[in-house]
Amino acid sequence: MSHQITIQPAGRVYTTEGDDTLLAAAIRNGVGLPYGCKDGACGSCKSKLLEGTVVHGSHQPKALSTEEEAAGYVLTCCARPQTDCVVEARTVPGAGEFPVLKLPTRVAAIARPASDVAVLTMQLAANQNFQFRAGQYVEFILRDGVRRSYSMANAPHALPGQIELHIRHMPGGKFTDHVFGALKEKDILRMEGPFGSFFLREDSDKPIVLLASGTGFAPIKAIIERARHIGATRPMVLYWGARKQADLYLNGWAAQVAAEWPQLTYVPVLSEPDEGWTGRTGFVHRAVMEDLPGMAGHQVYACGAPIMVESAQRDFVSQCNLPAEEFYADAFTSEADKHA
């Protein structure tokens, strides 16, 4: 059974097939909708159902509450239409620009900048024209069909024919245990992508806050590379939060880019500072608020632990006057988070 889906106010129309969710069909048809995890955990795809009926798959209450569902809101990533539908959702220019491909990739290099962080350089298949926007992510398809998502940490121009991934070891994690145990150079992995609507809005001239925690730095790094490559003149300040100094696993890279490129300021923040640390301390989003109590004219790009992203979105909008539509986020939702 297929259904016609109309996205307003853009007027985009597409058709679902079989057991498609609203989002899966949109991705297949090249319609750019906002989304993040695709698993009903982050809430990035929350939209208003104006006409029609849907059935929701499992999702987390924090992503869509019972009250929001009763008010007509849906998560496009897990809502399956039962009729033709009209959905109110902002479209994301560029999100559906490049085709989603399944392809093999070869491990070209494995680096360990921290004891629990691996930086993988993956060689893409030469016969596949894999295109993506800086900040998007890929999904590895494991042998049992299970998937794991990782943001690409490079802009396309920076590693032609390759992608860089930052992977934190989650003890007991099906994929990360393999990465930190058995994975070696020249191994082949299957992946699909690109996915996600987390990338630089290049049509704006607003100053930018880049907010990262842990390996949430990966897509932020890609966005910085892209902005520098296109000669962006907008002021950007990067706040990277971690517990200990060692967790700022590419601190030298961030500091060097900030030293070389006048547009970028770098502010590392530690929540459990090492002895002798003279930099900023505390919660990283609070450091932003201390420096920028008024954000009415800013854009924010935030990536990292869900609690950090949620706190930043809430506090920046409610206390610092950031326009809600200028907060762009990619919460790194682990399998443990999804099943909590």
N, C-alpha and C positions, 0 to 999 in steps of 0.2 A: 504494500500500500504506500503510495506517495502522497505528499501533501505540499501545498504551495505556502511558502513562508514569505511574508512581506516585512521588511525592516523599515521602520519610520524613525525620523523624518526623512531619511535618505531616499526612500522609495525603491530600495534594492529588493528584487524578487528572486527567489531560488526555490528548488524543489528537493524535498527529502526522499530518501529511498529506504525501504525495509525498516529496520529498527534504528535508523539514524537519530541522534540527538540534534537539536537545533544547531548546535555549534559544529558538530562533525559534518553536517551537510553544508554549512556555511564555508568551512575550510575547504571542502572538496570543490565547491563552486567558486572559490576565490573571493568570497565576500568577507571583508575584514571586520570582525567583531572583536571587542575587547575580551581577553581571557588570559588565564595564567596556568593553573595546575591541570585543568581538564578532568579533575576527579572530585568536584564538589567540596573542595576543602578551603579554597582561598577567597571565594566571593567576587573575584575580579569580573566575572561574566554576568553578574546580576543585572537583569533587565525587566522591563514591565510588559506583561502580556496584555495587549489591548483587546484582542479578539481571539477566539478559539480556545481549545483545551489541550493540556499537556499532562503527562504522568511523569513525576520525578523519580529518578533512581536515588540510591542512597547518597546522602550528603551530610555535611556537618552543620549543626544548628548555628554555629557562628558565621557560616557562609550564607545561610538563608534561614531565618527564624520562622517559627510557625506563624507569627503575626505578619511577617513580610509576605509569606506565601498566601495567607488569607487576603492580603491586600492586593494580590495579583502579580507579585514579583516572582520571577523564575530564574533559575540558573541554567543558562543555555547549554552548559557542558553536560548536564544530566537530565534535561527535560526532553522527553520524547513526545512529539505532537500526535494527537489523536484526530485532529481535524486540520483544515487550513488555519493558519495563524497570522496575526498581525502583532509584531513585537516592536516596542519602543526601545531602541538601543542606539548609542552613538557608534557610528562606524569609524574604523581606524584606517585611514589611508595608508597603504603599504603593507598592512597585515596579511592580505591575501595576494600580494603581488607576485611571489615566487612559488612555483609548484612544490608541493610536499612530495618528497622522494623517499623510497626505501633503497638503501644501498649498503654494500660492505665497506668497512673502513679498516685500515691496518694501523696498528700501534707503531708510530715512528720513533717516539721517545717517551720515556717516563722520568720525571724529575721529582724530587722530594724536598721542596723548600721548607717544610715543617714536618715534624714526626707523624702528624696525622693528616697531612695534605699531600696529594699527588697531583702533579700537573702533567696531563697526558697531551701529547701532540699526535693527532690522528691524521693519517694520509688518506685523502679522498680518492675514490675511483677516478681514473683519468678519463674514462668514457662517460662520466656523469657530470653534467653542468649544474653542480649544487650551488645555489645562490641563497643568500640570507641577508638579513639586516643585523647590524651590530646590536647585541642585546637579546636576540632570540635564542631558542634552545632546541636541542635534539633529544630524541628518546632512543635509548639502546633497547633492542628487542632480545631478551634472553631466550635460552633454548626452550623453556617451558611456556614461552609467549608472554611472560611477565615483562613489564617495561620499567625503565628508570630514566628520569629526565635530568639533563645537565645543560646549563647555559654555556654558550660559546663565549670564550674569554678574549677573543680577538675580533677585530673588524675584518671584513673580507679582504681588504687590500693588504693587511699586515702579514698574512700567511697564505699566499696564493696556493690553492690546492690542498690546504690543510686547515684543521680547526684545533683550537686549544681548549682544554677542559680542566677545571679545578675541582677535584673530588676529595671531600673530607671523609675519613674513615669512620663509619658508624659500626662499631663492633657488633657482630651478629647480622649485619646487613648482607643480604644475598649477593648484591653486586660489589659493594665496597670491600667485603672480605676477599673476594676474588681479585680485585684490583690490587690490594695490599698484600696478597698472598701469592697467587699463581700467575697473574698477568705478566707478560714479558713482551719485549719488542718483537715486531713482526706478527703478533697474534692478530687474528681477524675478528672483528665484531660487526654485528648488523645494527644499523640505526635507521631512523626515519626523522625527517624534518624538512624545512625549519618550522617551528611552532612559536606561538607567542606574539603578544602585542606590546612587548616591553622594548622600545627602541626610541632613539632621539627624535623628537618632533622638530624637524629642521625648518619648518615654516614660521617658528616663533623667534622673537628676539629677546625674550625674557631671560634674566639671569637664572642660573641653574644651581640647585643644591643636589649633589650626588651623595646618597646615603647608603652605606653598606655595613653589614655585619658578617664576620666570618668569610666563608667562600661566596657569600653574596657579592663579594668584590668582583667576581668573574664577569658578569655582564656589564657592570659599571666600567671595568677596564676596557671592554670592547667599545662602549659608548665614548669614552675619552679618546681612544684611538681614532674613532670615526670623526669626532668633532675636530680634532687636531688636523686630520687628513683633509677635511673640507675647508679648513681655514676659518672655523667659527670664531667670531669675535665676542660672543656673549661671555660674561664673567661666569666661572664655574668654581664651586668650592666642594671638595671631596671630604666628607666625614666618614672615616672607616673605623668601626668599633670592634673591639676584641677583648678577651679577658686579659691575656698576657701579651707581652711584646712579641714573643715568638709566634703568636697567632696572626700577627700582621705579616703574613708569609711573603708578600712582595712589597714590603715597606720601601725598600730601596728603589724599586721601579716607580712607585708613586711619588716619592720624594724627588727623583731625578726629573720626571716629566714636569712636576710643579716648578722645579728650578729652571728648566729650559723653556717653558711655555708660559708666558705672562698671564694667559687667560685662566690658568688653573691654580688654585690654592689648596693645599693639602693639610687636613687636621686629623691626625690619628687620636683615638680616644680609647683608654683602657678602663675596664670596669673593675679589674683586680690588679692594679698596677704593680710592676716589679719594683724592688728596692732601687732607688736611684732614678726612677722615671720622673721626668720633669714636665711631661706633656699633660694634656687634658685627661681628666678621669671622670668616671660615672657612666650613666647611660648615654649612648651616642646621640640619640634623638634629642635629649635634653641639652647637649652641647650646642646643637643647632639652634635651639630655642633661645639659649643664652646669647648667642651671637646675632640672631635674626628674630627679634621679638615680633617684627612685622614682616609677613611674607606675602602680602597682597599682590605684589608684582612679580612673584617668582614661579618657577616650575620646580618640582621635586621628582627625582627618580630614586626610588628606594628598593633595595633588594637585600634579603637575608632572612633571618629567623622570623616566623610569623608574628611572634609577640612584639618584635621590634617594629615591623611594618605596620601592624595594627595600631600600636601606641603612637607612632609618628603620624599616621593618617588622622587619627582622632585628635591629637593635641595640636598639630599644625593647623588644622581646619578650625577647631573650636577656640584656640587660644592665640593663634598667630595670623588669623585672617587669610590663610592660604585658600584660594578658590578650590573647591573639592575636585573640579575637573582638571586641575593642574597637578594632581598627585598621581604619578604613574608608579606602579609597584609590581614586583615579582617576588612573592613570598616563597622561600625555599621550604616547601612542605614535604617532610620525609614520610616514608611509609609508616613509621611509628606515630607521627603526627596524625596521619589520615585515619589510623585505627585506634587512636586514643579514646 
